[in-house]
Amino acid sequence: MDERRPMMLGKRRSIVATALWFTLGAGLAYVLLLAVERLTTVLVILALSLLITLTLDPLVVWMQRKLPRWAAALIAWAIAVAVLVAPVVLAVQAASDQLPKLINSVPTLIANAESHLGSLGKKLHTLTSGSSSSASITPDKVVTYVLKGGQVVLNAFADAAIVGALSLWLLIALPRLTELFYRLVPLSRRPAVERVTEDVLRQVSRFMLANVLTSVLAGGATWAWALAWGIPYSVLLGSLVAVLDLVPTVGSTLGGIVVSLVALSVGLPTAIATAIFYIGFRLVEDYVIQPRALRYSVELPGVITVPAVLIGGAVLGIPGALFAVPIALIIRTLIRDVALPALDRR
């Protein structure tokens, strides 16, 4: 009996120590989760700034043949700001001119759309008229909406300014940051890490450049189509589709649905033609525009892209959907260049 007591005490101490370590680990994980939740906005701003930096880096490298890094980065950043601000200015100008008309003409647009749907339109009219009768707009609600909208706009401008300044700094300092990262890696593994990192950065840059190009083309095509077919608010619709098309796979589809619904106010044939136009544009975008923009396509199948976008959108909304494909590209590159070779060596 005396010989077993030390063993029993040792087991009890081991169980207590394990329970304490488990409790400590769970507590640290919970604190880390709370910190990440509170820092979500900061992390999104950092990720968006890094994504803009990687998108502009190939242009900066090309201009570095004749200019210093800081000058090339400043010019590329100014071009990007001009490209991004121009649609926003056009959209704001169009919204100031067309948005009041759009708000006032919503009942007319709905009535026109319902008249083109026949019996289905009558059923929708019955449902919407029954639901809208209970809604009322009061002055205090209008003031509340205006104040909340102003706060959202101010926060958006502040975040945009932070993203712009941070992306410019990252664009100038990117070579030094990558060199510092490589120096933190042991010398024996440094060549492999450099190869994988450069491959990841190249894949993300190619994808984002193609994504921006297709978004600009989608916005321009939407504006031209709406103008040619007499669909109202062509500038607003073009800006909306250009922004939505930045979200891979899902964005252009959502934009096409919105434009088709607005086209329904013109007529059912116009709406059907608009839907067919967006289906065709989507096929051209996937199989002609992006491969040519990438020169050789980023090999990421749709069976991975679509779930990644849906999961990213469910977690972080539009920023999550925008980051989903670059993250999937990073994971795929790590699996292909790191995990699979390590498994083959065993």
N, C-alpha and C positions, 0 to 999 in steps of 0.2 A: 504493500500500500504506500509506503513512504517513497519507493522508487517511482511510482506513477504520478505523484503530485507535481513534481517539477514539469513533467510532460504536459499535464492538464493545464497548469498555469501558463505554460508557453503557448498552448493552443488558444487559451482564452485571450492572452495578450495579442496574439496574431489576429484573432477575430475582431477585437476592439480596434486595433490599429487599422485593419482593412476598412472597418465601418467609418472610422474617422477620416481616412483618406478619401473614401467614396463621398462622404458628406462634404468635405472640403472641395473636391472636384465638381460636385453638383452645384455647390454655391458659387464657385468661380465661373462655371458655365452659365449660370443664371445671371450673374452680374455682367458677363460679357454680352449675353443676349440683350439685356436692358441697354447697355452702352451702344450696341449696334443699332437698336431700335431708335434711340434718341439721336444718333448720328447719321440716320438714313439720308437726310438732306445733304449733309456734308459729303458723305460717300458718293452720292449721286453726282454732286458738283465735281468732285475729283475725277470720277470715272468719265463724265462727259467731257471735261477738259482734256483728259488723256486721249479720249477717242478723237477729238478734234485735232490734237497734236499729231497723232498717228496718221490721220487723213491728210494733213498738210505736209508731212515730213517728206514724201517723195518729191513734191514741188520744190521744197527748200533745198533738198540735195541736188536737184537739177540746176537750180539757180546758183548754187555754191561754186559752180565752175568759174564764174566771173565775179561773184560778190562774196563778202564775208558772211559768216553764219548769221550774225545778228541782223544784217541788212536784208538778206534773203528771207529770214523768218518774219521780219516786219512787213515786207512786201506781200508775202504769201498770206499773212494774217489779215492785212488790209484788204486784199482781194476777197478773202473769205467773208469778212465783215460786210463788204459791199454786196456780195452775192446773197448773203443771208438777210441783210437789211432791206434790199430792194423789194423782194416780195412782201415783206412786212409793211413797208411804206405803202405799196400798192394796195395791200389788203386793208390797211387802216383808212386810206383815202377812199377806197371803194365802200368800206363799211360806213364811213361817215356820210357818203352820198346815197348808198343803196340800202343800208340796213334799216333806216326808218321806213323806206318804201316797202322793204321785205316784211317788216313787222305789221305794217298796215295792210299789206296784201295777202297775209297768211290765210285769212278766211276765203279769199277769192281763189288762191292757189289750191286750197283743199277742196273747194267746191268744183273747180275745174278738173282736178284729179279724180274726184268721186264720179263726176259726170262721164268720164272716159272709161270707168270700170263697170258700168251697167248695174246689174243687181247686186254685185259685191259692193259697189260704191254706195248703194242705198243702205245696205246693212252697216257699213262703216259710218255713214252719216248718222244713223240711228244711235250707234254706240258712242260716237264722239259728241253728239248733241246732248245725250243723257249725262255724260261725264263732265262736260264743260259747264252745264247749268249750275253745278254746285260750286264751281270755282269763282272767286271774286278777287279783283285787284283793288287794293286800297292804297292811299298815299303813303302810309307808314311802311307797307311792303315795298313800294317803289324805292323809298329812301333807304331801306335796309339793303335791298339788292344793289343799289348804286354804291353804297358805302362798302359793302363786301366786295363788289367788283373792283372798286378802286384799290382796296387793300390787296387783292389778288394781283392786279396789274403792277402795283408798286413792288410787291415781293418778286414778281417775275422779272421786272427790270433790274432789281438789285441782284438776283441770282444770275441774270444774263451778264451783268457787268463783272461779277466775280469770275464767271466762267471765261469771259473774254480775256481778262487780265491774267488769269492763271494759265490759260492755254498759250498765250503769248510767251510767258516765262518758260513754260515747259518746252515750247518749240525752240527757243533759243538754247536752253540748257540740256536738251535731250542727249546729245553725244556725251556730255560730261556725266550725266546721271547714269547712262548705260555703262560707261567706263567704270564708274564707282561701283555699280552693281557687279560687274565682272571681277573687280579686284577683291570683292568679299567672298568669291568662290575659290576653293582650293585650286592650286595651279594644275594639279593632275586632271581635274574635271573641267577646267575653264574652257578649253576648246569645244567640248560637247555642249556646254551651257551656252556659249556664244552662238553656236550653230543653231540650236533650238530656239533661242531668243530671237535671232534675226529672222528665222523662218516664221515665227509667230507674228512678229511685227510686220513682216512683208504680207502675210495672208490678211491680217486685219486692215492694213492700209489699202490693199487692192479691193477688198470687199467694200470698204467705206467710200472709196472714190467712185466705184461703180454704182453704189447705192445713191450717192448725191447726184450723179449724172442722170440716172433713171428718174429720180424725183423731179429734177428740173424739166426733163422731157415730158414727164407725165403731167406736170402743171401746165406747160405750154400747149400740149395736145388737148387737154381739157378746155383751156381757154378758147382755142381755135374751134373745137367741136361745138362748144356751147354758142359761140358767136355765129357759126355757120348755120346752125339749126334753130336759132332764135330762142335758145334756152336762157332764161333771165339770170342775171348776176354771174356773168361769165368770169369776171376777175376774182370774185370771192370763191367761186367753185374751183378755179384753177389754183389759187393759193391753198385752199383746203386740201386738194388732192396732192399737191406738192409736199405738204407737211405730212399727210398720212402715208404717202408712199415711202417716206423714210423708214417706216416700220416694215421690215421684210415680210413678204408672202401675204400678210393679212392687210397691210395698209392700202394697197392699190385696190383690193377687193372692196373694202369699206368705202373708199372714195367713189368707186364706180356705182355702188348701191345708192349713195347719197345723190350723186348727179342724176342717176336714172329716176329716182323718186322726184327730183325737181323737174326733170324732163316730162314726167307724167302730167304736169300741169299744162304743158303745151299740147300733148296728145299721146295716145297709147302707141301709135307707130313710132313716134319720136323716142319714147321711153324704151321700146323694144330695140330700136336701132342703137340707142346709147348703150344698153346692156351688151349688145353684140360687139359694139366698138370696144368696150372695156375688156371683154373676153379676149378679143383679138389682140388688143394692146398688151394684155397680160402674157399671152403666148409669145409675142414679139419681144417683150421685156425679158422673159425668162430664157429664151433660146437664141435671140439675136443680139439684143442690146448689151446685156450683161456680159456674155462671153467675149464680145468684141471690146467692151470697155476694160475687161480684165486681161485681154489678150490670150490668156489661157485660163479657163474657168476655175474658180475655187470649187474643189470637189467636195461639196457638202450636200448630201441627198435631201430631198424634201421630207423624207420620213424622220429626219433629225431636225430640220429647220422648223417645220410647223409646230411640233411639240415644244421646242425651245422657245419660240415666240409666244406661244400660249402660256407657258409656265412663267416666263419673264413678265408678261403683261399682267398675269394674275398676282404676282408678287409685288411688283413696283409700278404697275401701270404702263404708261407710254415709255418712260425711261427704261423699264425692265424689258419691254419688247424690243427697244432699240439696241440694248446691250446683249440681247439673247444670242444672236448669231455670232458676234465676235467672241463671246465666251465659249460658245460651242466650237468655234474654230480653234481656240486655244486648247480646249480639252482634247479635240481630235488630234492636234499636232503633238501634244504631250503623250497621248496613247500611242500614236504611230512612231514617234521618234525616241521615246523614252521607255514606256512600259513594255511594248512588244519586243524590242531588242533585248531588254533585260530578261524577259521570260524565255526568249530563244536561247540565251546563254546558259540557262539552267538545265 
